[in-house]
C-alpha cells in the first residue's frame, strides 16, 4: 500500500513530464507502425512528392489540432466567448492571444515529434524528394543522363548501385534534418523555460505551493460539485414522483460560474491562487470581478487555467 501511495505521489508531482513523455512515446510508436504498415511509396514521378509530404505533414497537422482539442485551456478560452459583448471581447483580446500562443506551444509537441521521428526513419523524405524535379536535377548532377528519369524508382530499391548511392544520400539528409529539428526544439524549450522562470513574479517554493493548492482546490471542488449535484437531482426526482414542490436549493448563478471560469490574471498587489479564490474574496458582493491596474497574464502561471473540474464527457 505504501509503495502504491508513493507511486501516486510521484505521478502527481511529475504529471506534466509524464504526460509529455507518454505523448512522445505514443507518437513515435504510431509513426513507426504507420511507416512500416501503411506507407507504400508509389515510385512515380507524379505522385512521389505529394504522397511523401502528405504522410509527413498531414498526421502532424492532425496531432496539432488534437492537442488543441484535448487542452482544457482551449475550452476555457472559447466557451461563451461569442455571447459576450464586443467591448468585453476587445478588452481581453491581447490576453487571449497570449494564451492561444501558450496552447499552441504545448500542442506542437506531438506534431514535432512525428516529423522528427519520420525524418530519422527517412522513408517519407526519400519518397517526397525523389519526386521533386528541382531536387532531381541537384541529386543527378554529374551522373548518367537517365538518372532524373530513374530517380522516382529509388524508394522502391530496385535500381543499380549508382541509384542506391542516391538512396543512401537521401536517408542521410533526412536523418540530419531530423536531428537538427530535435536539437532546435530542445534548445528552444530550454530557452523559453528559462526566460519564463526568470520573469516569474513568485519564487520557486511558492510555485510549488501554488500547484499543491490548485490540486487540492480541484479535488474539493469536484467533490462538492458531485455532492451538490446529487442532492439537487435527488430533490427534483423526488418532487417529480411525489408531485410536490421542491425545497429551495441555492446554487451559484451563471454569472458566478462565468467569473470563476475566466482566464487567470496575476496582480502582485492582491495575490490570489485561482479565479475561485479571487471570486470569494471580491469586495463587490454583486458578483462582478473587474480588471484592475496591474492585472497581467504571466507565462509561468499558465498551469492555473489548466485546473478545473473533471468531466464525464472529456471536455
C-alpha positions as CSV (number, residue, x, y, z in Angstrom):
1,X,0.0,0.0,0.0
2,X,2.8,2.4,0.9
3,X,4.5,1.6,-2.5
4,X,1.3,2.3,-4.3
5,X,0.9,5.6,-2.5
6,X,4.4,6.5,-3.3
7,X,3.7,5.9,-7.0
8,X,0.6,8.1,-6.8
9,X,2.7,10.9,-5.2
10,X,5.3,10.6,-7.9
11,X,2.7,10.7,-10.6
12,X,1.1,13.8,-9.0
13,X,4.4,15.6,-8.7
14,X,5.6,14.8,-12.3
15,X,2.2,14.7,-14.1
16,X,3.3,17.2,-16.7
17,X,6.6,15.5,-17.5
18,X,5.0,12.0,-17.6
19,X,2.2,13.3,-19.8
20,X,4.6,14.8,-22.3
21,X,6.7,11.7,-22.2
22,X,3.7,9.4,-22.9
23,X,2.6,11.6,-25.8
24,X,6.1,11.5,-27.3
25,X,6.3,7.7,-27.0
26,X,2.8,7.1,-28.4
27,X,3.6,9.5,-31.3
28,X,6.9,7.8,-32.1
29,X,5.3,4.3,-31.9
30,X,2.5,5.4,-34.2
31,X,4.9,6.8,-36.7
32,X,6.8,3.5,-36.8
33,X,3.7,1.5,-37.4
34,X,2.5,3.9,-40.0
35,X,5.8,3.9,-42.0
36,X,6.1,0.1,-42.0
37,X,2.5,-1.0,-42.4
38,X,0.5,1.8,-44.2
39,X,3.1,3.8,-46.1
40,X,3.9,2.5,-49.6
41,X,5.7,5.0,-51.9
42,X,4.1,4.9,-55.4
43,X,7.6,5.3,-57.0
44,X,6.0,7.5,-59.6
45,X,7.3,10.9,-60.8
46,X,3.8,12.5,-60.4
47,X,2.8,11.1,-57.0
48,X,6.0,10.7,-55.0
49,X,6.2,14.3,-53.9
50,X,2.6,14.8,-52.7
51,X,2.4,11.3,-51.3
52,X,5.5,11.7,-49.2
53,X,4.5,15.2,-48.0
54,X,1.0,14.1,-47.1
55,X,2.4,11.3,-44.8
56,X,5.0,13.6,-43.3
57,X,2.8,16.7,-42.6
58,X,-0.9,15.8,-42.5
59,X,-0.6,13.5,-39.5
60,X,1.4,16.3,-37.8
61,X,-1.4,18.7,-38.5
62,X,-4.0,16.3,-37.1
63,X,-1.9,15.8,-33.9
64,X,-1.6,19.6,-33.6
65,X,-5.4,20.1,-33.8
66,X,-5.9,17.2,-31.4
67,X,-3.6,18.9,-29.0
68,X,-5.9,21.9,-29.1
69,X,-9.0,19.8,-28.7
70,X,-7.6,18.0,-25.6
71,X,-6.4,21.2,-23.8
72,X,-8.7,22.4,-21.0
73,X,-7.4,25.9,-21.6
74,X,-8.8,25.8,-25.2
75,X,-12.4,25.3,-24.0
76,X,-12.0,27.7,-21.1
77,X,-11.0,30.3,-23.7
78,X,-13.7,29.5,-26.2
79,X,-16.7,28.7,-24.1
80,X,-19.2,31.6,-24.1
81,X,-16.8,34.0,-25.9
82,X,-19.3,34.6,-28.8
83,X,-22.0,35.6,-26.4
84,X,-20.0,38.3,-24.7
85,X,-20.2,41.9,-25.6
86,X,-17.8,43.4,-28.2
87,X,-16.2,45.6,-25.5
88,X,-15.5,42.6,-23.3
89,X,-14.0,40.7,-26.1
90,X,-11.8,43.5,-27.2
91,X,-10.6,44.3,-23.7
92,X,-9.3,40.8,-23.3
93,X,-8.1,40.2,-26.9
94,X,-4.4,40.6,-26.2
95,X,-4.7,38.3,-23.1
96,X,-6.5,35.7,-25.1
97,X,-3.9,35.9,-27.9
98,X,-1.2,35.3,-25.5
99,X,-3.0,32.3,-24.0
100,X,-3.5,30.9,-27.6
101,X,0.2,31.2,-28.2
102,X,0.8,29.1,-25.0
103,X,-1.7,26.5,-26.0
104,X,-0.1,26.3,-29.5
105,X,3.3,25.7,-28.0
106,X,2.0,22.9,-25.9
107,X,0.0,21.4,-28.8
108,X,3.1,21.4,-31.0
109,X,4.9,18.7,-29.0
110,X,3.2,15.7,-30.7
111,X,3.5,17.0,-34.3
112,X,7.1,18.0,-33.9
113,X,7.8,14.5,-32.5
114,X,6.0,13.0,-35.5
115,X,8.1,15.0,-38.0
116,X,11.4,14.3,-36.2
117,X,10.8,10.6,-35.9
118,X,9.7,10.4,-39.6
119,X,12.8,12.3,-40.7
120,X,15.0,9.9,-38.7
121,X,13.3,7.0,-40.4
122,X,13.8,8.6,-43.8
123,X,11.0,6.8,-45.8
124,X,8.7,9.8,-46.2
125,X,11.6,12.2,-47.1
126,X,13.0,9.8,-49.6
127,X,9.7,9.3,-51.3
128,X,8.9,13.1,-51.4
129,X,12.4,14.3,-52.6
130,X,12.6,11.6,-55.3
131,X,9.5,13.1,-56.9
132,X,10.8,16.7,-56.9
133,X,12.2,17.9,-60.2
134,X,14.4,20.6,-58.7
135,X,15.9,18.1,-56.2
136,X,16.3,15.5,-59.0
137,X,18.5,17.9,-61.0
138,X,20.6,18.6,-57.9
139,X,21.0,14.9,-57.0
140,X,21.7,13.8,-60.6
141,X,24.2,16.5,-61.3
142,X,27.3,14.9,-62.9
143,X,25.6,11.5,-63.2
144,X,24.1,9.4,-66.0
145,X,21.5,11.4,-68.1
146,X,18.9,8.8,-67.3
147,X,19.3,9.5,-63.6
148,X,16.4,12.0,-63.5
149,X,14.0,9.5,-65.0
150,X,15.1,6.7,-62.7
151,X,15.1,8.7,-59.5
152,X,11.4,8.2,-58.7
153,X,12.1,4.5,-58.6
154,X,14.8,4.9,-55.9
155,X,12.5,4.4,-52.9
156,X,11.4,1.0,-54.3
157,X,15.1,-0.2,-54.0
158,X,15.0,-1.9,-57.4
159,X,17.9,0.1,-59.0
160,X,21.5,-0.4,-59.7
161,X,24.4,0.6,-57.4
162,X,24.6,4.2,-58.5
163,X,20.9,4.8,-57.6
164,X,21.4,3.1,-54.3
165,X,24.0,5.7,-53.5
166,X,21.4,8.4,-54.1
167,X,19.1,6.5,-51.7
168,X,21.7,6.4,-49.0
169,X,22.3,10.1,-49.6
170,X,18.6,10.9,-49.2
171,X,18.5,8.8,-46.0
172,X,21.5,10.7,-44.6
173,X,19.9,14.1,-45.4
174,X,16.6,13.1,-43.8
175,X,18.3,11.9,-40.6
176,X,20.5,15.0,-40.4
177,X,17.3,17.2,-40.7
178,X,15.7,15.0,-38.0
179,X,18.5,15.5,-35.5
180,X,18.7,19.3,-36.3
181,X,14.9,19.6,-35.6
182,X,15.3,17.7,-32.3
183,X,18.2,19.8,-31.2
184,X,16.4,23.0,-32.2
185,X,13.2,22.1,-30.3
186,X,15.2,21.1,-27.2
187,X,17.2,24.4,-27.3
188,X,14.0,26.4,-27.9
189,X,12.2,24.7,-25.0
190,X,15.2,25.3,-22.7
191,X,15.4,29.0,-23.6
192,X,11.6,29.6,-23.2
193,X,11.5,27.7,-19.9
194,X,14.5,29.6,-18.6
195,X,13.1,33.0,-19.7
196,X,9.6,32.3,-18.2
197,X,11.1,31.2,-14.9
198,X,13.4,34.2,-14.9
199,X,10.5,36.6,-15.4
200,X,8.4,34.8,-12.7
201,X,7.0,37.2,-10.1
202,X,6.9,34.5,-7.5
203,X,9.6,32.2,-6.0
204,X,10.2,28.6,-6.8
205,X,8.8,27.3,-3.5
206,X,5.7,29.5,-3.9
207,X,5.1,28.0,-7.3
208,X,5.3,24.5,-5.7
209,X,2.8,25.6,-3.0
210,X,0.6,27.1,-5.8
211,X,0.5,23.8,-7.6
212,X,-0.4,21.9,-4.4
213,X,-3.2,24.5,-3.7
214,X,-4.7,24.1,-7.2
215,X,-4.6,20.3,-6.9
216,X,-6.5,20.4,-3.6
217,X,-8.9,23.0,-4.8
218,X,-9.7,20.9,-7.9
219,X,-10.3,17.8,-5.7
220,X,-12.6,19.6,-3.2
221,X,-14.5,21.5,-6.0
222,X,-15.1,18.2,-7.8
223,X,-16.3,16.5,-4.6
224,X,-18.6,19.4,-3.6
225,X,-20.0,19.7,-7.1
226,X,-20.8,16.0,-7.2
227,X,-22.4,16.2,-3.7
228,X,-24.4,19.3,-4.6
229,X,-25.5,18.0,-8.0
230,X,-26.6,14.7,-6.4
231,X,-28.7,16.4,-3.8
232,X,-30.3,18.7,-6.4
233,X,-31.0,15.7,-8.7
234,X,-32.5,13.6,-5.9
235,X,-34.7,16.5,-4.8
236,X,-36.0,17.1,-8.3
237,X,-36.7,13.4,-9.0
238,X,-38.4,13.0,-5.6
239,X,-40.7,16.0,-6.3
240,X,-41.5,14.7,-9.8
241,X,-42.7,11.3,-8.5
242,X,-44.4,12.8,-5.4
243,X,-46.0,15.7,-7.3
244,X,-44.7,18.2,-4.8
245,X,-42.8,21.5,-4.9
246,X,-39.1,21.2,-4.4
247,X,-37.3,22.7,-1.4
248,X,-35.2,25.8,-2.1
249,X,-31.7,24.8,-3.1
250,X,-29.2,27.6,-3.7
251,X,-26.7,27.1,-6.5
252,X,-24.2,29.6,-7.9
253,X,-25.6,31.8,-10.6
254,X,-24.5,31.7,-14.3
255,X,-22.6,34.9,-13.7
256,X,-20.7,33.3,-10.8
257,X,-19.7,30.3,-12.9
258,X,-18.6,32.6,-15.7
259,X,-16.5,34.6,-13.3
260,X,-14.5,31.6,-11.9
261,X,-14.2,30.2,-15.5
262,X,-12.4,33.4,-16.7
263,X,-8.7,33.4,-17.6
264,X,-6.5,33.9,-14.6
265,X,-4.6,37.2,-14.3
266,X,-1.9,37.9,-11.7
267,X,-1.7,41.0,-9.6
268,X,1.3,41.5,-7.2
269,X,-0.8,43.8,-5.0
270,X,-3.6,41.2,-4.4
271,X,-2.3,37.6,-4.9
272,X,-5.0,35.0,-5.5
273,X,-4.2,31.4,-6.3
274,X,-7.2,30.9,-8.7
275,X,-10.2,32.7,-10.1
276,X,-12.3,30.9,-7.5
277,X,-10.0,32.3,-4.8
278,X,-10.3,35.7,-6.3
279,X,-14.1,35.5,-6.6
280,X,-14.8,34.5,-3.0
281,X,-12.6,37.4,-1.8
282,X,-14.2,40.0,-4.0
283,X,-15.2,43.3,-2.3
284,X,-18.1,43.9,-4.7
285,X,-20.6,41.3,-3.4
286,X,-22.8,41.8,-6.5
287,X,-20.7,39.1,-8.1
288,X,-18.6,41.1,-10.6
289,X,-14.9,40.7,-10.9
290,X,-13.4,43.7,-12.6
291,X,-9.9,44.0,-14.0
292,X,-7.7,46.4,-12.1
293,X,-4.4,48.1,-12.8
294,X,-1.6,45.6,-12.6
295,X,-3.5,42.6,-13.8
296,X,-1.4,40.6,-16.2
297,X,-1.1,37.1,-17.8
298,X,2.1,35.6,-16.5
299,X,3.6,32.7,-18.7
300,X,4.9,30.7,-15.7
301,X,1.4,30.7,-14.2
302,X,-0.3,29.1,-17.2
303,X,-1.0,26.0,-15.2
304,X,-3.7,27.9,-13.2
305,X,-6.0,27.9,-16.2
306,X,-5.4,24.2,-16.8
307,X,-7.0,23.3,-13.5
308,X,-10.7,22.7,-13.0
309,X,-13.3,20.0,-12.5
310,X,-13.0,16.7,-14.3
311,X,-16.0,15.8,-16.5
312,X,-17.6,12.6,-17.7
313,X,-17.6,13.6,-21.4
314,X,-13.9,14.7,-21.7
315,X,-14.4,18.5,-22.3
